[in-house]
């Protein structure tokens, strides 16, 4: 993981701030956390951050105003809003004020991580040199016609069943966000309301085990109570 991308976390909940700081640093990011907006903005003016993970309800300001200030100041910083305000009006307001991603609490870390990596790639900042691996960004690729999943940094592919191929195709279409369980079931040609979700769990379990036999990573993560997310760069072949 590249250490040269500076991430700011602005979150007034101490427990959540500590947990996210630990998890992001474990992923190799250089991170600085703040409980208020003013110290973050002052630090950003001195040494700019690449991405900010920004709460909306801060003690000294409003996250919408902070995002607007960053955008109006012509900052190139990427903005991920992380908030409990889940209404459509709030989501639209956040995106209008300059957020690149609007993620609502509760959330899964795997989904936040996927959004962060995708945002850094869009900003031409992120390179996927994971702890000494190649610095060239490699993609998982899916060939839906031949039902093959091509493994990055490898000279082989994984033969998928028709159901597995449909699932992976839906995960790729949803990337970097998670694919809801209902959409995954519908990709199998089934009625979600009448479908036994234990069948989906069995398909996902076999698929993840199959991938782990051929790759050092495990790119498919469960998003508790919601669905699944593909956490690594992916594209259709």
C-alpha positions in Angstrom: 0.0 0.0 0.0 1.3 3.4 -0.9 2.4 5.5 2.1 2.5 8.8 0.2 -1.1 9.6 0.1 -2.2 11.8 3.0 -5.7 11.0 4.4 -7.5 13.2 6.9 -10.3 11.9 9.1 -12.6 14.5 10.6 -14.9 12.8 13.1 -16.1 13.9 16.5 -17.0 10.4 17.8 -13.8 9.4 19.6 -14.5 5.6 19.4 -15.3 5.6 15.7 -12.3 8.0 15.0 -10.0 5.6 16.8 -11.3 2.5 15.1 -11.1 4.0 11.6 -7.7 5.4 12.2 -6.4 2.0 13.2 -8.0 0.2 10.3 -6.8 2.7 7.7 -3.3 2.7 9.0 -3.4 -1.1 8.9 -4.1 -0.7 5.2 -1.0 1.4 4.8 -2.4 4.9 4.6 -0.7 7.9 6.2 -3.6 9.3 8.2 -4.1 12.3 10.5 -7.4 12.5 12.5 -9.2 15.5 13.9 -12.2 15.9 16.1 -13.1 19.4 14.8 -13.1 21.2 11.4 -10.9 24.2 12.2 -7.7 22.2 13.0 -8.2 20.2 9.9 -8.6 23.2 7.7 -5.5 24.9 9.2 -3.4 21.8 8.6 -4.8 21.4 5.1 -3.7 24.9 4.2 -0.2 24.2 5.4 0.3 20.7 3.9 -2.6 19.6 1.7 -4.3 16.3 2.2 -5.3 14.0 -0.7 -8.6 12.9 0.7 -10.7 13.8 3.7 -13.2 11.5 5.3 -15.6 14.1 6.7 -18.4 13.8 9.3 -21.2 16.3 8.9 -22.2 17.0 12.5 -19.0 18.5 13.9 -18.8 20.6 17.2 -17.4 23.7 15.5 -18.9 23.6 12.0 -21.1 21.8 9.5 -19.5 19.2 7.2 -21.5 20.7 4.3 -19.9 24.1 4.9 -16.4 22.5 5.2 -16.9 20.8 1.9 -18.1 24.0 0.2 -15.1 25.9 1.6 -12.7 23.2 0.3 -14.3 23.4 -3.2 -14.5 27.2 -3.3 -10.8 27.3 -2.4 -10.1 25.3 -5.5 -8.6 22.5 -3.5 -8.1 19.2 -5.3 -8.9 17.2 -2.2 -11.3 14.3 -2.6 -14.2 14.3 -0.1 -15.9 11.3 1.4 -18.8 12.3 3.6 -19.5 9.9 6.4 -22.7 10.6 8.3 -25.9 9.3 9.9 -28.0 11.7 7.8 -29.4 9.3 5.3 -32.3 11.3 3.8 -32.3 11.9 0.0 -32.2 15.7 0.6 -29.0 15.4 2.7 -27.4 13.1 0.2 -28.1 15.5 -2.7 -27.0 18.5 -0.6 -23.7 16.7 0.3 -23.0 15.9 -3.4 -23.9 19.5 -4.4 -21.5 20.9 -1.8 -18.7 19.0 -3.4 -18.6 15.5 -1.8 -17.3 12.8 -4.2 -18.9 10.0 -2.0 -21.7 10.2 0.5 -21.7 7.2 2.8 -24.2 6.7 5.5 -23.8 5.2 9.0 -23.9 2.4 9.9 -21.4 1.2 7.2 -18.9 -1.6 6.6 -15.2 -0.7 6.5 -14.8 -2.8 3.4 -17.1 -0.4 1.5 -15.4 2.7 2.8 -12.1 1.3 1.8 -13.3 0.5 -1.7 -14.6 4.0 -2.1 -11.4 5.5 -0.8 -9.2 3.5 -3.3 -11.5 4.3 -6.2 -11.5 8.0 -5.4 -7.7 8.0 -5.2 -7.5 6.3 -8.5 -9.8 8.9 -10.0 -7.6 11.6 -8.7 -4.6 9.9 -10.3 -3.1 9.4 -6.8 -3.4 5.8 -5.9 -1.0 3.1 -7.0 -1.6 -0.5 -5.8 1.8 -1.4 -4.5 0.5 -3.5 -1.6 3.3 -4.0 0.9 6.2 -4.6 -1.5 4.1 -5.9 -4.4 4.2 -4.5 -7.9 3.6 -0.7 -8.2 1.7 -1.2 -11.4 -2.0 -1.1 -10.8 -3.5 -4.4 -11.9 -7.2 -5.3 -12.4 -9.3 -8.3 -11.9 -11.0 -8.9 -15.2 -14.2 -10.8 -16.0 -14.8 -12.5 -19.4 -18.6 -13.2 -19.1 -18.7 -15.1 -22.5 -16.1 -17.7 -21.4 -17.1 -17.4 -17.7 -13.5 -16.7 -16.7 -12.2 -14.5 -13.9 -8.7 -13.3 -14.7 -6.4 -13.0 -11.7 -4.0 -9.9 -11.4 -0.3 -10.6 -11.4 -0.9 -14.2 -12.5 -0.8 -16.2 -15.7 -4.0 -18.1 -15.1 -7.8 -17.5 -14.8 -10.6 -19.0 -12.7 -13.4 -20.9 -14.5 -16.7 -19.9 -13.0 -20.1 -21.5 -13.0 -22.9 -19.6 -14.6 -24.3 -18.5 -11.2 -20.8 -17.4 -10.0 -20.3 -15.5 -13.2 -23.6 -13.7 -12.8 -22.7 -12.8 -9.2 -19.2 -11.5 -10.2 -20.7 -9.5 -13.1 -23.1 -7.8 -10.7 -20.3 -7.0 -8.2 -18.2 -5.5 -11.0 -21.2 -3.3 -12.2 -21.7 -2.1 -8.6 -18.0 -1.4 -7.9 -16.8 0.4 -5.8 -20.1 0.3 -3.9 -21.6 -2.8 -2.6 -24.1 -4.9 -4.5 -27.3 -5.4 -2.5 -28.4 -8.9 -1.8 -31.7 -8.3 -3.7 -29.7 -7.4 -6.9 -27.4 -10.4 -6.6 -30.4 -12.7 -6.3 -32.1 -11.0 -9.3 -28.9 -11.5 -11.3 -29.4 -15.2 -10.8 -32.9 -14.9 -12.5 -34.7 -15.4 -9.2 -37.4 -13.6 -7.3 -35.8 -12.1 -4.2 -39.1 -12.2 -2.2 -39.4 -16.0 -2.7 -35.7 -16.9 -2.7 -34.0 -18.8 0.1 -31.0 -16.6 0.9 -29.1 -19.6 2.2 -28.6 -20.5 -1.4 -26.9 -17.2 -2.0 -24.7 -17.7 1.0 -23.6 -21.1 -0.4 -22.8 -19.7 -3.8 -20.8 -16.8 -2.2 -18.9 -19.2 0.1 -17.9 -21.5 -2.8 -16.9 -18.5 -5.0 -14.7 -16.9 -2.3 -13.0 -20.3 -1.6 -12.4 -20.8 -5.3 -10.8 -17.3 -5.6 -8.6 -17.9 -2.5 -7.2 -21.0 -4.1 -5.8 -18.9 -7.0 -5.0 -15.6 -5.4 -3.2 -14.2 -2.4 -6.0 -11.7 -1.8 -9.7 -12.1 -1.0 -11.4 -9.3 -2.9 -15.0 -10.2 -2.1 -16.2 -8.9 1.3 -19.5 -9.2 3.0 -21.3 -5.9 3.9 -23.3 -7.0 7.0 -27.0 -6.9 6.4 -26.7 -5.4 2.9 -24.8 -7.5 0.4 -21.3 -7.9 -0.9 -18.6 -5.6 -2.3 -15.6 -6.3 -4.6 -12.8 -4.4 -2.9 -10.0 -4.4 -5.5 -9.7 -2.8 -9.0 -12.0 -4.6 -11.4 -13.1 -4.2 -15.0 -14.9 -6.2 -17.7 -12.5 -7.9 -20.2 
